[in-house]
Amino acid sequence: MDQDNGTHVIEPIEHFLRSIADVDRLSLYQQAIDVIKKHQKFTMIEALNSILVAQINESGSELCDEIHQCFIGHIRDILLEYDLVIEGNDLAFLIKLAETMHVLDVYEEHEYFVNLIGSSELRPVQTLYNVLCVVQYFDEEDYHQHVKMCSMSLLDRLRDVHKKALIEIEDREIVAQHVDYTILRKVLQANTDLIVNRMFNDFKVSKVIPVNMLVELAREYFEDYNDSNPKNIARELIGVFLVSGKVSTDLIETIRENMILLINDDVILARVGVVLNSVYVEMTA
């Protein structure tokens, strides 16, 4: 059912609810209908239509109770599609949770979500609570009374969605920077033994790419890297991070911020930090 048809089916239900529900319930049911519209679950309205057909034989209060339970069942089904195990029949809570889940993919705290999910050592259900509260506050006790389980796959998907959004943003920024490839070409030609050359030869990279994606690609090459000479490590890092499109002080700052993701030894990192600038000057002279 397309969205127009779904809306056409919903309108008489909204009209009928105004005739049998008090102000508070009507507001709650309108929120429930809005959630159904946002998730485009218009087939759920068929059950409500069936209830309307039976209205001749039931009182207004009976119909209202039946509709209330119908909304609860439908929104629980929506939440189940997010791989959430829910207990309880608090319609207001279910609506709030479904509304918040709906906006998680497009909420613009991309880097915060990626870091929050990626670094969490908590149970998935608690990590989801922390994520949800970035968008909308939930009472923690109330949340745990209703949300009993959250799949790790949901969190992985959320992290991937926001990681992709970050990469797209950085891609747009790179295009806007009008990257100068001169230094990158010069370093590649003069230093054929660098990891960055292997990355190009292995077709891991073929153009300028965002820093976070670059780090992910480079990590496997640094896993077996055994050279402890600070200058050699600096050469490798400069070569790799030139693929981000950054040069000069921007490049050095980027390396300082990210080299801990590739090199695990704090002592070596400190020594590399000392020689970065001088090695960059040597490589680009």
N, C-alpha and C positions, 0 to 999 in steps of 0.2 A: 504493500500500500504506500503510495507516494505521500509526501507531506501535505499537499493540498487536500487529498481525500481524507487523510487522518484528521486534519483540522475540521473538515466538514462534519465528520462523525462526532467529534468532541463537542461541538457547539451546542447541540440539543441536550447533552449531558450536563453541561455547565448551566444551561437554562433551567433544567429540572432540579438541580441541586439548590439553586436559589429559592426554590419553592418549598423545600423540605428541611433544609439545614439552618441552624442558628448561625449568627455572625462569625463566631469563632471557628466552628466546623467548616463553614463555607470558605473561610480564609485558608484553612488547612488543606481542604480538598482542591482549592485552586492552585496551591503550591504543588500538590501531588500531580495535578494535571500538567503543570508547567514542567515538572521533572520528566514526565512521560513524553512530552513534546520535545524536550531537549535531547532525550535519548532516542527519539524517533521510533518509539515502541507503540505505534498506533494500533497494532493488532491486539494490544492489551485492552483496548476500548471495547472490543467485541463482547467481553464478559460483562462490562458495565451496561452495554446495550441489552444483553439478555436479562439483566436485572430490571431495566426499564420496562421491558415487555411484560414482566410479571407484576408491575406496580398496581394493576387493577385489583389483585387479590391480597395485597399486603398494605399495612398501615404505613404512614410516613416514617415513623420511628423504626419500624422493622426494616424498611428499605434503606434508611440512613445507616443502620448498623451493618446491613449486608454490603452496602457500598464501601463503608469504612474498612471492612475486612478485605474487600476486593482490592482496594488501594494498597493495603499492607502487603498482600500477596504479590501484587505486581511489582512493587518497589523492592521487595525482597528478591524477586527474580532478577531485577536489574543489578542489584548488588552481587548476586551470585555469579553473574557474568564477569564481574571484576575479580572472581576467585576469593570472595569474602564469605566466611561462615558467620551468620548472624543469628542471635537469639533475641527473643522479646518482640513485642508488637507495638512499640511506641512509634506511631506514625510520624510524629514531628521529628524524632531522631532519625528515622529512616530517610525522610525527605532531605534533611540537612546533610546526611552522609552522602546520599546519591547526588545531590547538587554539587558538593565539594569534590567528589570523585570525578564528576564530569569536567571540571575545570583544571584538574591536575596536569593534564597533558599540555595545556596551552598557557599555564601560569608562567610568567616571564622571569622567575627566579631560577633560570636554567643551571647556572654554575652552582648555586646553593643546593639545589636538589641533587645534582650529580655527586657533590661532595658529601652531602648528608646521607644519601643512600649507600654510596661506595665505601664510606668509612665506618658505617654503623656495625657494631658487634652485638646489637640487641636482637631480640626475637623479631621476626618480620612484622608481627602485629603491633609491636611497640614502635618500630621504625616508621610504619605507616602512620601511627598516631602523630609522631613528630613531624612528618611531612604534611599531614592534614592541617595541623595547627599553624603552619606557615600561611595557609590560605584562610582558614576559619577556625576559631577557637572551639575546642571540644573539652568539656569537663572530663578529666582522665578516668575517674571512677565510672562515670556514666558510659564512656566509650568502651571500657573493658567489660562492662556488664552486657553490652550488646554485641561487640565485635570479638568473636572467639578465635578466629583464625584468618590469616592472610597469607597467600602463597608467595614464595620467594620470586616466582616468575612474574608476578605483578610488579614487584619492586624493580626487578631487572628490566622489565619493559619500560617502566617510568624513567629509569636512569638512562636507558638507550634513547628514548624520545628526547630527553633534555640534552643529552650529549650530542645528538644529531643537530638539535637546534643551535647549540653553541658553535658547532663546526660551520653551520650555514652562516651564522653571524660573522664568524671570523673570515669565512670565504668572501663575504661582501666587503669586509674591512680591507682585506688584501687587494681586492679589485680596485677599491677606492684609493689605495696607496700608490698605484702605478709603479709596481715593483721594478727595480733596476736589477737585472740579472748579471750585470757585468762582474761583480765581485764573486758571485757564486760560480760562474764559469771559470774565472781565473783560479780560484781555489781548487776546483775539481781537476783542472788541467795540470796544475803544478803539484798536486798531492794525490796521485792515483792509488795510493795504498790506504786511503782513509775509509772508514766505515760508510761514509756517505756515498762513496763510489760504488761500494757493494750494494747499497740500497737501490741505487739507480740501475745497476746491472741486473739485480734480482727483480726489477720492475715493481719494487715496493713504492717508489716515488717516481714521478715523471714531470712534476711541476711543483710550484710553491703550494704548500698546504698549511693549515692551521697548526699552532704549537701543540695543542693537546693530542691531535691526531698523529703528529710527528713523533711525539714522545712514545705513544703506543707502538708505532712501527719500529722505532729505534731500540726499544727495550730488549727485544730478542737478540739483537746484535751485541748489546753490552753485557748480556748474561754471561758470556764466555770470555769477556775481555779481561786480560790478566796483567796488562802493562800498568805499573804503579807510578811511572814517571809523570809528574804533574804537567809538564809541557806537552807530552804526547797526548795525554788525556784532554788537555785544553784544545789541541789541534782537532781531535776527534769531535769534541762538543761544538766547536766553532763550525766545522764542516757540516755537521748534522743540522744545527739550528739556522744556518744560512738558508736552508730550504724553507724556512718560515717566511722568508721575504724580508726579514729584519737585518739591519746592518748597524755598524758603529755602536754607539752607546745603547741603543735599543736592543741590539743583539746581545751585548754583554749582560745587560740587565735581565733579559729573557733567560739566558744561560744560568745566571746566578739563581733565578727563581725556580728553575726546573731541573738542574743537574742532580739534585738529590733523588730524583725519580729514576735516574739511570746509574748513579754511583752510590754505593751503600756505605762507604768508609768516610767517616766525618773528618779524619785527619787528612786524608787525600783530598777531600773536597776543599778543605781550608787552604791547602797548598795550591790547588788548581785556581782558586779564587784570587790568589796573589799574582799569578802569572797570566791570567786571562787577557788583560789589556795588551801586554807586551807581545804575547803570541799572536793576537789578532793583527797588530801592527806589522809583525814580520810576515804573516801569511798574505796580507793584502797590499803590501808595499809594491 
